[in-house]
Amino acid sequence: MPGPKNPIVIIPSRLAATRLPGKPLADIGGQPMIVHVWRRAVEAGIGPVIVACADIDILDAIKEAGGDAVFTNPAHASGSDRVFEAAATVDPRKRHDCVVNVQGDLPTIEPTAIKAALGPLDDDAVDIATIAAEITEEAERDDPNVVKVALSLAEGGTRGRALYFSRAAVPSGAGPHYHHIGIYAFRRQALDRFVRLPPSPLERREKLEQLRAIENGMRIDVALVDTVPLGVDTPADLERARRMLATPRR
């Protein structure tokens, strides 16, 4: 079955952050970080890109860069809730059959990785698609800040079904582990269902909202990509992003 015919990309963004307050507007090479993410999403070329803002300052930054943004309720508990509100605002008639949620703290994300998130939706049994990369650094496997995904994956395959997400190293035993990257491509009806579900026990335990979908029988499939983008959560991450983006892209 062909994949979504009319996707839209929505980037949730808010200034409140425990470890790096104000990070969407942090300067990287003369541009706010959220503008870098927006540009990468535009370069993916899969559909219109909207930034769902919890703060007027973020909206102003995107508008100044020539992008599209909408203001959303600052009190939303999650990025998915913010994305849902923005989708309903800009597309109340649901002409877009897929909503791609791109985290706003991934300034080095490759446009090809954003595009790759759509691939698993070629299978009409898949509700939500996402991406992951094989862990190559031993320290990442046991780092609770690196979310792992346990995949049902054929040998040599590049797409598989997500069986579980965890901050622990799953599964046990010999074999590869996969670093989950927080980009989600929701079928529109799947997003509508997901945000109406209450937080689930495993979601609360692991602090991973994608477990809500799995606990409620929704299918998440994963496309493998080659590299993990830098997620900016700390001042050290921000400095690393500045160094990385100071190097011209090939």
C-alpha positions in Angstrom: 0.0 0.0 0.0 1.4 3.5 -0.8 2.3 5.6 2.2 0.8 9.0 3.2 -0.1 11.2 0.3 -0.2 14.5 2.0 2.1 14.8 5.1 2.6 17.8 7.3 5.6 18.4 9.6 5.0 20.0 13.0 7.8 20.9 15.3 6.7 21.5 19.0 8.7 24.1 20.8 8.7 25.7 24.2 11.1 27.9 26.2 10.6 26.1 29.5 13.3 23.5 30.0 14.9 22.2 33.2 18.4 21.8 32.1 18.7 24.5 29.4 16.0 27.1 29.8 15.2 29.1 26.6 17.1 26.6 24.4 14.9 27.0 21.3 16.2 30.6 21.0 19.8 29.7 21.8 22.1 31.2 19.2 23.9 28.7 16.9 25.9 30.4 14.1 23.7 33.5 14.2 20.4 31.8 14.1 18.1 30.4 16.9 18.3 26.7 17.3 14.6 26.3 16.4 15.3 28.0 13.1 18.0 25.4 12.3 15.5 22.6 13.0 12.8 24.3 10.9 15.2 24.7 8.0 16.2 21.0 8.1 12.5 20.0 8.1 11.8 22.2 5.1 14.8 20.6 3.3 13.2 17.2 3.8 10.6 18.3 1.2 7.8 16.0 2.5 5.2 18.7 3.1 4.5 22.0 4.8 6.4 22.7 8.0 4.8 24.4 11.0 6.3 25.2 14.4 3.9 24.8 17.3 5.0 27.4 19.8 4.3 27.6 23.5 5.8 31.1 23.6 5.4 34.2 21.4 9.2 34.8 21.2 9.6 31.4 19.4 6.7 32.3 17.0 8.4 35.7 16.3 11.7 34.0 15.5 10.2 31.6 13.0 8.2 34.3 11.3 11.3 36.5 11.1 13.1 33.6 9.3 10.2 33.3 6.8 8.6 30.2 8.4 5.1 29.3 9.5 4.2 29.0 13.2 1.1 28.8 15.4 0.7 29.7 19.1 -0.5 26.8 21.2 -1.5 26.3 24.8 1.6 26.7 27.0 0.2 24.2 29.6 0.4 21.2 27.3 1.9 18.2 29.1 3.7 16.8 26.0 5.0 17.7 22.6 2.4 15.3 21.1 -0.4 17.3 22.7 1.1 20.5 21.2 1.4 18.9 17.8 -2.2 17.8 17.9 -3.5 21.3 18.7 -1.4 22.8 16.0 -2.6 20.2 13.4 -6.2 21.0 14.4 -5.6 24.7 14.0 -3.9 24.7 10.6 -5.8 21.8 9.1 -9.3 21.4 10.7 -10.6 19.5 7.7 -7.8 16.9 8.0 -6.6 17.2 4.5 -3.1 16.1 5.7 -3.3 12.3 6.3 0.0 12.1 8.2 1.6 14.4 10.9 5.3 14.2 11.4 6.4 15.3 14.8 10.0 16.5 14.8 11.6 17.5 18.1 12.7 21.1 18.2 16.1 20.3 19.9 17.7 18.4 17.0 19.5 21.1 15.1 21.8 18.6 13.3 19.1 16.3 12.1 19.6 15.3 8.5 16.6 16.0 6.2 16.9 12.4 4.9 16.3 11.1 8.4 13.1 13.1 8.7 12.0 11.7 5.4 12.9 8.2 6.4 10.3 8.3 9.2 7.6 8.1 6.6 8.8 4.8 5.1 7.2 2.3 7.6 3.7 3.8 6.9 3.8 2.0 3.5 2.4 -0.8 5.5 -1.3 0.0 6.3 -1.0 -2.0 9.6 1.4 0.6 11.0 -0.1 3.4 13.1 3.0 5.3 14.0 6.5 5.3 12.4 9.8 6.4 13.8 13.5 6.0 13.3 16.5 4.6 15.1 20.2 4.0 14.6 22.5 1.1 15.8 24.4 2.0 18.9 28.2 1.9 18.1 29.5 3.5 21.3 29.5 1.1 24.3 28.7 4.0 26.8 25.4 4.8 25.1 24.0 1.3 25.6 23.8 1.7 29.4 23.2 5.5 29.4 19.6 6.1 30.7 19.4 9.3 28.7 19.7 7.2 25.5 16.4 5.6 24.8 16.7 2.1 23.3 14.1 0.3 21.2 13.7 -3.4 21.1 13.0 -4.4 17.5 11.5 -7.4 15.7 13.9 -7.1 12.8 14.7 -9.6 10.1 18.5 -10.3 9.7 19.8 -7.6 7.4 16.5 -5.7 7.5 16.2 -2.0 7.7 12.7 -1.8 9.1 11.1 -3.6 12.0 8.3 -3.5 14.6 9.0 -1.8 17.9 8.2 -4.2 20.7 9.4 -2.0 23.6 11.2 1.2 24.4 13.4 1.6 27.4 16.1 3.6 29.1 17.7 0.3 30.0 19.7 -1.8 27.5 17.1 -4.0 25.9 17.1 -6.7 24.8 19.6 -8.6 26.9 22.1 -11.0 25.3 24.4 -10.7 22.4 23.4 -8.6 19.4 22.9 -5.0 18.3 21.1 -2.3 20.3 19.3 0.6 18.7 19.2 4.2 19.7 15.7 5.6 19.3 15.5 9.0 17.6 12.5 11.1 18.6 10.8 11.7 15.3 7.3 10.3 14.9 5.1 10.0 11.8 1.5 9.6 12.9 -1.4 8.6 10.7 -3.8 11.3 11.4 -6.4 9.0 13.0 -3.6 7.5 15.1 -2.6 10.9 16.4 -6.2 11.6 17.3 -6.5 8.4 19.2 -3.1 8.7 20.9 -3.6 12.1 22.5 -7.0 11.0 23.9 -5.5 8.0 25.7 -4.5 8.4 29.4 -0.9 8.0 30.4 -0.1 4.3 30.8 1.7 2.5 33.7 4.8 1.8 31.7 4.9 5.3 30.2 4.9 6.7 33.7 7.5 4.2 34.9 10.0 4.8 32.0 8.9 8.4 31.3 8.5 7.5 27.6 5.2 8.5 26.1 5.5 6.1 23.1 4.9 3.2 25.5 1.3 4.5 25.9 0.8 3.6 22.2 2.2 0.1 22.6 0.3 -0.6 25.8 -2.9 0.3 24.0 -2.2 -2.0 21.1 -1.0 0.6 18.6 1.7 -0.6 16.2 4.9 1.4 15.9 7.4 0.5 13.2 11.0 1.7 13.0 13.2 2.6 10.0 16.9 2.4 10.6 19.1 5.4 9.7 22.9 5.7 9.7 23.5 8.4 12.3 22.0 9.8 15.5 21.5 13.6 15.5 22.7 15.6 18.4 19.9 16.4 20.9 20.6 19.6 22.8 19.7 19.3 26.4 22.6 20.9 28.3 25.0 23.8 27.8 27.7 21.3 26.8 25.4 19.9 24.1 24.8 23.5 22.9 28.5 24.1 22.5 28.9 20.9 20.6 26.1 21.8 18.3 27.8 25.2 17.7 31.0 23.5 16.7 29.3 21.0 14.5 27.3 23.6 12.6 30.2 25.8 12.2 31.5 23.2 9.7 29.9 23.7 6.3 27.6 20.8 5.3 28.6 18.7 2.3 
